[in-house]
Amino acid sequence: MSNYQAGLEFAVIQDQNDPLATFREQFHIPKDKDGKPLIYLTGNSLGLQPKSTKHYINQELEDWANLGVDGHTHAKNPWLPYHEFLTETMAEIVGAKPIEVVVMNTLTANLHFMMASFYKPTKTRYKILIEADAFPSDKYAVESQLRHHGFDDKEGLILWKAPEGQELLNYEDLDSILKTQGHEIALILLGGINYYTGQFLDLKRITNVGHQHGCIVGFDCAHGAGNVKLNLHDSGADFAVWCTYKYLNSGPGSLAGCFVHERHAYNKKLNRFTGWWSHNKQTRFNMRHEFDVLPGAEGWQLSNPPILSMAAIKASLDIFKAAGMEALTEKSKKLTGYFEFLLEQLNNKNIKIITPKNPEERGCQLSIQVKNANKALFDKLTQAGVISDWREPDVIRCAPVPLYNSFQDVYYMVEKLKALLND
Ligand SMILES: *Cc1c(COP(=O)(O)O)cnc(C)c1O
C-alpha cells in the first residue's frame, strides 16, 4: 500500500475501516497521570494485558480452591493436559505442526535444552555461528555451552557481522563464512528477527545453506512469534524457541514456546535432558516404569507446568485465534508502512530508520537511529506520552502492534516527534 496520506483524517478513516479495530478494546491500555491512554509502542518488549486474562486465571484459582488436587483431572480445563490446550493455536501462529510445538519453561532455558540435544560438538566441528549483535542472553547462553563442552568461548564463536558502516546483515556474507568455515560450525543460532534493527531474516534460506554445510540450524524467534509469519515447519529449521510476553501478550516472564522439527519427532535416540513430563502420558503415574519418551516437542518437557501462567497464555492465544495471523500481518504491514511514510515525511537529518524497507524483511518494529545518540529525544518522547524504548548505542525502537495499536496512535506519535525535533 503506497497511497498513504499525511494529516489526521487519513488515520481516522483507516481506523474506521480497520476490521481488527475492536480488538483494541479487549486490552488494558496504560494511562498517563491524567487518565489519558498512552501511546504504547513497546509490545515488542512487554505486550499489553488482555482484559480476559484475569478471568482465565481466576478460573484456575477457583478450581484450585474448590477442587484441590482433583483439579488435575476435574478442573474446567484439567491441569494434566493443560499445555495441550495451547498447542494448536501456538502451532498456527508460528507456522508449525502441532507435534512440533510445546509451551514450557522460559526462553533462555529452552535454548539450553535445545542445545543439549542439538549442539553436538566434535573436536573438528564445534563452533557456533550467531549474529554479531545477538540478544545478550542468547550470546551468554551459547558461550556457556562452548565452555560446558570444554571449548574456548571466543575461539568457538563465529560472528555474522553487518558490512562496515551498515546495520543490516547480508546473505552473501553468510554464504562466504559458511564456504570457508562451514565445516567447523556445529550450530547456527540466529534471532529470527533481530531485536535491535528489526530485520526479519530469511529462515528458509539460512536453514538450507546451513544444512548444505552440515550445520544444525536453530532460531530464537522472541521478536517473531505473533509478529510475522515464521513458517517454521517450511523453513526446515531443526529447532526454534520464543517467549510469550512480547507480541504474545501473556504476561511478564510467562512461559516460552519451543519448536522441534517433525523430522526429529520420533527419534528416541536423540539425547536430551528429561523429566517425568517428557515421559509417556499413559504410564507417567505408574512411577516405576523405564523412561519412555513422548514423540515430538512434548518429549522435551521436564516438569508439570505452572497453570496460572498457562492460563494467561490461553487468554492471549484465544484472541490471536479470533483475529488470525493472516489479518494481523496484513494490518501490521499497513500500519508500519504508514509509520514509515510519516517518518519519511519529516525529512529530518537527525533521525534515520535502520529497519529494512522491504515489508517482507521486517515485522511491525521500526528502529529509529538518532544522530549523536541523542537520548534526550527519547526521554522527551516518553514525557510526551509515547512509550517506546531506547537501545544502546543510539536507537529508539517503536513497535505498533496490529492487535491494539491504531493508525491514530502512529499519527500522534509522529506529530509529537516532529514537535520535539523542531524544538
Ligand atoms: C526477549 C529476548 C530474550 C529474553 O530471554 P528470557 O529467557 O525470556 O529472559 C532472549 N533472547 C531474545 C532474542 C529476546 O528477544
The ligand as a Gaussian input file, in Angstrom:
#p B3LYP/6-31G(d) Opt

LIG

0 1
 C       13.426000     -11.117000      24.917000
 C       14.539000     -11.976000      24.459000
 C       15.195000     -12.857000      25.343000
 C       14.835000     -12.914000      26.811000
 O       15.089000     -14.181000      27.343000
 P       14.317000     -14.698000      28.649000
 O       14.897000     -16.041000      28.859000
 O       12.856000     -14.726000      28.314000
 O       14.576000     -13.737000      29.751000
 C       16.194000     -13.667000      24.839000
 N       16.551000     -13.619000      23.533000
 C       15.934000     -12.795000      22.650000
 C       16.348000     -12.777000      21.212000
 C       14.932000     -11.939000      23.097000
 O       14.353000     -11.094000      22.228000

